[in-house]
Amino acid sequence: MLAPRTYLSSLELIGIKLGLDQIHALLAALDHPDRAYRAIVIAGTNGKGSVSAMLERGLRSAGYRTGRYTSPHLVRLEERFAVNGVDIEAEALEAAIARTARAAASLPAPPTFFEATTAVGLDLFRDAAIDVALLEVGLGGRLDATNAVAAEASVITAIDFDHQQYLGHTIEAIAGEKAGVIKPETFCVLARNPPAVVGVVEAQCRAVNADLVLAANDIDVRTTFADGRARISMRTPRRQHDDLTLGLRGRHQIDNAITAVRALDELDARGRFTVGAADVRAAVEDVTWPARLETARVHGHDVLIDGAHNAAGAAALAAYLREVYGRPVPVVLGVLGDKALEAVVSRIATAASHVVCTTPASPRAAAPADLAAIVRRVAPGVGVETVDPPVAAIEAAARHGSPVVVAGSLYLAGEVRAHVS
């Protein structure tokens, strides 16, 4: 049998296959690890990682033993699986992969990489005797491997265009796939979204007799913003939360925090978990999430690393750069070829003084020359060049100012984070 990590890597060749039959069979072969604890699933296009981190921190503060499953990892596979906020140890991970490989051997066909990593995470969490799992959807929702778990609540963050080749080419179709995570007789917290999205999620909740909580409705919120961070006071239908300074940077984190606060308040009020006001504060203040407006030093240069990789994420990043720095800054840009390249590039270029296009460590990476051609077309006044590898691109960008912004792909973010001093 292959070594555990070699086995898991070999599954990447299978590619993406959406559907639940295989993951159900794999979990059955593992004797249903997902039934050993409660679970909350987090879906959406943007913000689901940040909201997952906030929910995990709040529940951990409340005294629950947590498991958090997210994707992709940035540097190390272990990052996908955290118990009580700490990445799993390599030895435990490899033991779980070996168990999953043995279980998968009984199936008619091998699982995909994501199906296997989902099963690994669920098995790890059973072994760690957690109380509750926070499961971030990988792609879509309805047919994502995480949807094999009978989650007792769902949270859906901002929905926008991404992965249209799998999820559909209208916002209603994409929303329908995301809303597929809502389970019968549960409740769903939906972040601020366009009316078309709200309508789709409302219809799904009616279809499965689930309660819908619109995070942005029925609340009173006051916000201020300084030095890249928001400070909010808010009254929800459940309680008052005063003077919360968000741990994650950017105005877009306000909606993420409101969504997390509403979800934690509802979990408490509905008797699912006991979560106090101090735990809610910990959730939004004492939280970190890598590669989301993350400041760091790389080879002596100040960098700002952000995983923005779709139009909405790129727009949020550009807005943050304009507001916080008040001037154009140099950007190292690398994007995967299956993304909406012009939409991403055009938004980031609005805040750039100079763009250095590079290649993320992925076979799906767009050619830097193609990115550079888009920059020249959409932002003819912005200087552009192509440099590989990404660390050399940072050196080139640093000649045009500071900080150097690294954006366009979580794969690129991970590669650069490996060099953080």
JOHUNOR-V263016 format. One record per run of one state. SS is the DSSP state (H for helix, E for strand, - for the rest). FROM is the first residue (numbers start at 1). TO is the last residue. Records with the same first field share a line. If there is no record, write none. Layout:
SS = FROM-TO  FROM-TO
This chain:
- = 1-3  15-20  30-32  37-37  44-45  47-47  62-65  70-76  84-85  88-89  105-112  128-131  137-144  149-152  157-157  159-163  168-170  180-186  191-194  209-210  215-219  227-228  236-239  246-251  270-276  286-293  299-300  306-310  326-328  334-335  337-340  350-351  358-364  366-367  379-382  387-389  399-403  408-409  418-419  421-421
H = 4-14  21-29  33-36  48-61  77-80  90-104  113-127  145-148  164-167  171-179  195-208  252-269  277-285  311-325  341-349  368-378  390-398  410-417
E = 38-43  46-46  66-69  81-83  86-87  132-136  153-156  158-158  187-190  211-214  220-226  229-235  240-245  294-298  301-305  329-333  336-336  352-357  365-365  383-386  404-407  420-420
